[in-house]
Amino acid sequence: MKIYTKTGDKGTTSLVYGTRVAKNDAVVEAYGTCDEANTLIGLAVGHLNTEFFDEKEELLKVFHEIQTTLFHVGAELATPKGKEVKWKLAEEDISKLEQWIDHYDDAVPTLSNFILPGGHPSGATLHVARTVVRRAERTVLSIGSDVSPNVLAYLNRLSDFLFVAARLVNQRLGRVERGLHEK
C-alpha cells in the first residue's frame, strides 16, 4: 500500500466507511485538530525521554493511553452520522482523566494566581497541546448536535489534565512557574 492515493488531490478526503467530504469540512477540522494535539503530546513525551523523575514511567504510560484515546476521538468524529462507531468513547475514559487530574494535582503546589505557560520543553509543549485541545473542543462544537457528549467532555477534561501534567513536569524538573505579574 502506498502512502499517497491521489484521491485527495481535488480537496476531498474520506471519512470512516468511505464517505467523501471537503478537506475544510468542520468534521475534518475537528479530528485534524485532535490529531494536532496528539502530535504535540508525542513531542512532549519525546522531550521527557531524556529526563528522569520518580513518576516519569507512570506518566509516560498515561500519555500513551491518552494518545490512543485521542486517536479514538478522531475516529468517532470521522464516523458519519448513522454509522457504527468502532471506537466509541465511554464515560470511563472521562473518569480516568479525572482520576489522573486529581492524582497529579495533589502532587503540585496549590495555585494562588494565574501562571504563564513555559518551563521545560516538555512542560511548555504540554501547555501548547492544552491550547490545541481547547481549539479542538471549539471546533467540535461547530459540527453541531451530532457529536457525542462524551467527546466534548473528554476534550474538556483533557485540557485540564494537560495543564496539570505541564505543572507536574515543570515542578519535577525544577522549572519555576512564573505568575502572571511576576518579574
N, C-alpha and C positions, 0 to 999 in steps of 0.2 A: 504494500500500500504506500503510495506516495504522499508526502506531506501536502503538496498542492493538488487541488482538484479542479481549479479554474471555474468552479460553479459560482463563486462569489465575485467574479470579475465585473458583473453588472450591478453590484451594490446590494445583493441579497445574500442571505445566509439561511442555513437550515436549523430549525428547532428540533427538539426531540420528536420522533415519529415522522420527520421529513418535511414538515410544513415550512415553506419558504416565506421569509419576511425581509423587509428592508433592513440594512445594517444599522440604520439610525432609528429603528423601532424602539419604543420605550422598553420593551422586554429585553432586547439585546443590550440596550444601555444599562439596564438593571443588572443582568447577570454579568455583563462585562465589567461593571464597577465592582461587583463581588470578586471577580477574578483579579482585578487590580489590587484589592485589599489582600487577597490571598497571597499574591506575589510579594507584597510588602511584608507580610508576616514571615514569608520564607526568607526575605532579605534580613529581617531582624534575627531570625534563627541563625542564619549564616554568620552574622556578626557575633552571636553568642558562642559559636563553636570554638572560639579561641580563648574564651574566658572561663573562669571557674568560680562557682559559689555553691553552697550546700543544696539549694533547691533546683539547680540547673537541670539535672536529668529529668526530674519530675516535671518541670516547666516545659522542657522540650517535648515530652510525651503529650502534655496538654495541648501545646501548639499543633502537634501532629493531628490530634483528634479534631481540633478546631478547623484546621485547614481542610481535612476530609469533610467535615460537616459543611463548611462554607462551599465546597465543591457541590455538595448535595443541594444547598440553597440554590446555586446556579442552575442545577438540573431541574429543580422544581419550578423555578421561574421560566425555564425554557420548554416546559411541557405545556402544550396548548390546552386551553380550556376543554373539559370533557374527556380528556385522555388520562389514562392511569399514570400517576406519578410513581416512578420506580424507586426513588429515594425520598420519601416524604419525611419532613421534619416532624418530630414529636415534642410534646411538652417536656419530655425527659431531657432533650437536648438543651432546652432553655434552663431547666433546673440545674443541669451540670454547670452551665456558665455561672449561675447564681451561687452555687457552692464554691466554685473556684474564686469568684469575686470576693465572697466573704472570707475565704481562707487566706488569700493573698492580701486583702485589705487589712486584715488583722496583723499582718507582718510588717506593715509600713507605718510611719508616724501619721497621726491624725492631721488632716489638713486644717489650717487656720485661715488660709486665703487661697486665691487662685494661684496656680503655678504656670510658669511658661514652659512650653514643650522644649525638649532638648536633652542634654546629657550624653550618655554613652551612645555610640552609633546604633546599638540595638534598641535602647530606650527611645531615642529620637525617632527611629523608624516605626516603632510601635505607636508613637503619637501620630505619625503620618497615616499609618494604617487605620487608626481610630477615626481620623477625619474622613478618610475614604469610605469607611463603613457608614459614617453618618450620611455621606453623599449617596451611598447605595440605598440607604433607608429612604431618603427623599425621592430617589429615582423610582424605587419600588412603589411608592405612593402614587406616582404618576401613572402607573399601569391601571389602577382602579380597584374595584371591589373583588376582582377575581383572584387576588393574591391571598394565600393562606395567612391567617393571623399569626401562625407560628413563625412564618418567615419574618414578618415585621418585628415580632417580639425577640426573635433570635438576633437580628441585626442590632436592635436597641441594646440588648444585654451585651452583645459582643463589643460594641464601642465602649461600654463601661468596663468590661474585662480588660480591653487593650489599654485603657487609661491606668488601671490598677497594675497591670503587668509592666507597663513602662515605668511606673513609680518603683515597683519592686526591683526591676533590673537596675535602674539607676541607683537605688539605695544600696543594693548588694555589691555593686561595682564602685561604690564610693563617689558617685556623682551627686553633687549637692543640687537639690531642687531650688530654683530661683523663683521667688514670689513676684507677683505682678509689678509691685512698685519698689522692689529691692534694687539696689545699685550693685 
